[in-house]
Amino acid sequence: MAPRPLDLGRARGGQGVRVDLQDGRSWFVSPPSPSAKIYVCPGCGAEIGRGQVQVAVWEADSLLGGQSALELRRHWHLACWRDFAR
């Protein structure tokens, strides 16, 4: 079965909040939710296990376009994202 295409409109329409960082970069951040899969957090390199709270993050102003940015999103521990976004 082919993977379901990502829905950029749904992701931007209430699924992500735009966050502008002090370094001038902007990101969309999904609301915190329990993880359905196992991911590796880019902030700390540790595993985000099933059921742990995480956020999905993707660039708001990607040079590659919105669909590519969404496809390149990463899942972070909420605390790691908050440390990164300071």
C-alpha positions as CSV (number, residue, x, y, z in Angstrom):
1,M,0.0,0.0,0.0
2,A,1.3,3.4,-1.0
3,P,1.9,6.0,1.8
4,R,-0.8,8.5,2.2
5,P,0.3,12.0,0.9
6,L,0.8,14.6,3.6
7,D,-2.0,17.2,3.8
8,L,-0.3,20.5,4.0
9,G,-3.6,22.4,4.3
10,R,-4.7,20.4,7.3
11,A,-1.3,20.7,8.9
12,R,-1.3,24.5,8.6
13,G,-5.0,24.9,9.3
14,G,-5.0,24.4,13.0
15,Q,-2.6,21.6,13.3
16,G,0.5,23.8,13.7
17,V,1.1,27.1,15.4
18,R,3.7,29.5,13.8
19,V,6.6,30.2,16.2
20,D,9.1,33.0,15.3
21,L,12.5,32.5,16.9
22,Q,15.0,35.3,17.8
23,D,17.4,34.0,15.2
24,G,14.8,35.1,12.5
25,R,13.7,31.6,11.6
26,S,10.1,30.6,11.8
27,W,8.6,27.1,12.5
28,F,5.2,25.5,12.6
29,V,4.8,23.5,15.8
30,S,2.0,20.9,16.3
31,P,0.1,20.9,19.6
32,P,1.7,18.5,22.2
33,S,0.3,15.0,21.9
34,P,1.2,11.4,22.8
35,S,3.5,9.8,20.2
36,A,1.9,7.0,18.2
37,K,5.3,5.9,16.8
38,I,8.9,5.8,18.1
39,Y,11.0,8.8,17.0
40,V,14.5,10.1,17.8
41,C,14.4,13.7,19.2
42,P,16.8,16.0,17.2
43,G,17.3,18.0,20.4
44,C,18.8,15.4,22.7
45,G,19.2,12.3,20.4
46,A,17.1,10.2,22.7
47,E,14.1,8.1,21.7
48,I,10.6,9.4,22.0
49,G,8.7,6.3,22.9
50,R,5.1,5.5,22.2
51,G,2.8,7.4,24.5
52,Q,5.4,10.1,25.4
53,V,4.4,13.7,24.8
54,Q,6.0,15.2,21.7
55,V,5.6,18.0,19.1
56,A,6.1,17.8,15.4
57,V,8.1,20.8,14.0
58,W,8.7,22.0,10.5
59,E,10.1,25.1,8.9
60,A,7.5,27.8,8.1
61,D,9.5,29.5,5.3
62,S,11.3,26.6,3.6
63,L,13.1,27.4,0.4
64,L,11.9,24.0,-0.8
65,G,8.2,24.9,-0.3
66,G,5.6,24.0,2.2
67,Q,5.0,20.4,1.1
68,S,8.8,19.6,1.4
69,A,9.0,21.3,4.8
70,L,6.1,19.2,6.1
71,E,7.7,16.0,4.7
72,L,11.0,17.0,6.5
73,R,9.2,17.7,9.9
74,R,10.9,16.3,13.0
75,H,9.4,15.1,16.3
76,W,10.8,16.6,19.5
77,H,10.4,16.0,23.2
78,L,8.4,19.0,24.3
79,A,11.1,20.1,26.8
80,C,13.8,19.8,24.1
81,W,11.8,22.0,21.7
82,R,11.3,24.6,24.4
83,D,15.0,24.7,25.2
84,F,15.8,25.0,21.4
85,A,13.2,27.7,20.9
86,R,14.6,30.0,23.6
